[in-house]
Amino acid sequence: MPNILVTRPSDQSVGFAKDLEFGGIEPKNIIIDPILRIDPVNVSFDFSKVRGVLITSQNTLNCLPTGLIGTNLPAYCVGRITTHMAAKCGLKAKNLGKTAKELSKSLNETLQKGPLVHLRGEFTTIDFVNYFTHRKLKIESLITYRQTKLDLKPKNQKLLRATKDFIIPLFSSRSAQHLCSMDLNWERHIAVAISESVAEYCKKERFKRIIISPQPEARSMVGAVVSLTKKQLP
């Protein structure tokens, strides 16, 4: 069975690895080596002046400002798991799409009153503030965490250089961009991208093979990786 390199932030990597094991992957074939670390940012913001928040990442909820917890403020979310986590934090959570683009479309069609505030990382794939500049709905932006880049461990870099057909799941444009910037030969390895936009970074580095998850969510990513490992078996 090929090795799988899981590079998500630490807690998410552990959870994803457990899901892979449940899908039949041997623990010895799963290597966890995060290339991003989520660092909370201390913020001061008066949430009483907004009508709701936008949450596009689970990382936001791990770094949620304490002033929001238990307020029942409307939270417009991306994805089933993120919505569930937001509800557990005491927000009035609603799932408006599987991607940030789907969320922006839903907001444009259903909401006309604001302002809303997008709780986000320092790096984001969609700037809601600019997207809604000339629309009725007003959105502010609040950075609540930073995605700090980390290097792969030297032993894992050595493995990647010495072997081939590592399967590398990639969950964000930020992680794909960072991974592909490393001085390694990716033509020997296989990427599983959560979306077409993430896959674009892999295409530039000419990965041996690029699989795009059928749906932009962790459950679908698990299925894609597990299916790929079965195809690799003799």
N, C-alpha and C positions, 0 to 999 in steps of 0.2 A: 504494500500500500504506500502511495506517495506521502511525503510529509506535507503538513499544512502549517503555514506561517501566519499566525494571528497577530495583527499589529494594532488593534484598537486600543484606546485608553484602558488602563489596567482592569477596572471593574467590569467593563463591557467585554474585554477579552476573556475573562474568566467565565462569564455567563455564556458567551458564544461557544467556548470550548466545551462546556457542559452539554450544550445543545448538540454539538457535533458527536460527543460520546453517546448521547442518547440515540443518535441516528446511526450508530454502529461503528464510529471511528475509534480506533484504539488510542488511548491517551498518549502512548509512546510516539505516535505519529503527529501529535499536535504540539507545536512550538509557539509559546506566547512570548512576544517581544514588542511591547508598545513603542510606537514611533511618535506618539503625541501624548502629552500630559495635560490634563485639564486643571488649570489654576484659577480659583475663584478671584473675582475682583470685588473689592469693597465698594458699594455704591450707596448713594444717598438720593432718594427719589420720592416725590410725593405722588403715590399711586391713587390718591383720592381725586386727582384731576383727570384721570383717564377712564374710559368706559370698558377697557379690557386690555388683555395682553396677547401677544402672538408668541407661540412657543414652537420652534421648528426643530428642536433637538432635545434628546434626553439629558444631555449635559447641562442644559439650562436648569432643569429641575434639581440636579445635584448641586447647583450653585444658586438656588433661588433666594432672592433677598428675603430676609426674615419678615419684613413688613408685609409681604404678600401672603404668607402662610395662614390658612384658615379664614381668608377674607371673603370667599365665595365670589371673587371678581371673575367675570367671564374670561375664559382662556381659550383662544382659538388655536388648535394644535395640528401638527402634522403626524399622522400615524396613530395606530391603535394603542401601542404600548405607551407612547408619550402622553396620549390623552388619559389613559388609566393612571399614570404616575401623577399627572397634574390634578386629577380628581382626589387622589390620596393626599395631596398637599393642601386640600381644602379650597381648591379653585372650582369654579363652575365650568368644567372642561367640555369642549365640543371638538370632535374630529372633523376637520374641513378638507381633508385630502391626504394622499400618501406622499406627496412631495410639496416643496415650498411653492412651486409653480401652481399646483392645484389649489393650494391654500390662497394664493393671491387672486386666482380666478374666482374662487368662492366668495372671498371678501368683496370683490368688485361687483359681484352679482347680487349679494344679499345684504351687505351692510353699507349704510350711507352716513352713519353718525360716528363721530370720533371725539377726541383722538384716542388712538390705540398706541401701545408701545411694544415694540419688538424686542424681546429679551434675547440676546444673541452673544455669540463669541466674537472675538476680535476679528476673526476671518469668517466671512459668510458668503454663501453662493448666490444669494439674492438680496439686493438692497431694497427693502420695502419702502423706505423713505423716498428714494428717487423714483421707484416704480409708481408710487401714488402721488407724485408731486402735482400733476395737473388733473387730479381727480378730486371728487368731493370728500372722500374719506381721507382724513389726516392721520399720519402715522409718525411716531417718534422712534428713535433707536436708543437702546441702552445696553452697553456691553457689560455682561455680568461674569465673563470668564475669558481666559486666554488659552489658546491651543499651543502649548510650548513644544517645539520640535525636539525629538530625541533621536540619537543615532541607534542603529541596530547594534546589538552586542557583537564584539569582534568574532566570537565563536560562531555566531549565526551568519555573519558575512562570509566567513571561511567556508561554511557549509554550502552557502548559495553559490560560491565560486567553484566548489569542488564537485557538486552534484547537479542534477537537472530535474526538471518536472516538479519543483515545489509548487504547491497550490497556494496562492496568496489572495484571500478575500479582502476587498477594499470597499469601505463603507462611506467614504466622503472624498470630495475633490481635494480637500486639504491634505488628507493622508496620501492620496494617490500622487499629488504633486510633489510631496516631500519624498516619498519612496522612490519615485522615478528620477529624482534629482541625485540620488546616491550613485556612487561610482561602482556600479555592478552591471553585469551582463544579463539583462532581463530577457534576452532572446532564448534563454534556456528554460524559462519558467512560465507558469500559467497564472493568469489573473482572473479572478471572479469579481466583477464590478457590480455595484448595487444599481447603477444607472448608466445610461449612455454618456452623460457628461463626465462621469468618473472614468469610463472606458477610454475616452479621448486621450487622456494622459498616457494610458498604457499603449495605445496605438502608436504614439510618437516614439516610444521606446522599443517597439517591435517585439512585444512579448510573444513567446512561441504560440500561445493560444489565449484568446480573451473570451470569457463567457460573461454574458450580461444576465443578471438575475431577472426572472420573469416578473417579479414584483419588487418595488423598492423598499423592502423591509427585511428584518433579520430572519424571520421564519423562512422566507423564500431563499435567502442567501444560504441558510443551512441546507435546504433541499438541493440547491445547485451544487454545493461543495460535495455533499454526500453522493449525489448522482455521478459527479465527475470521478470520484474515487472508485466507484464500482466499475465504471467504464475503463479505468486504468488497470484494474486487476486482470491477471492472466485468464 
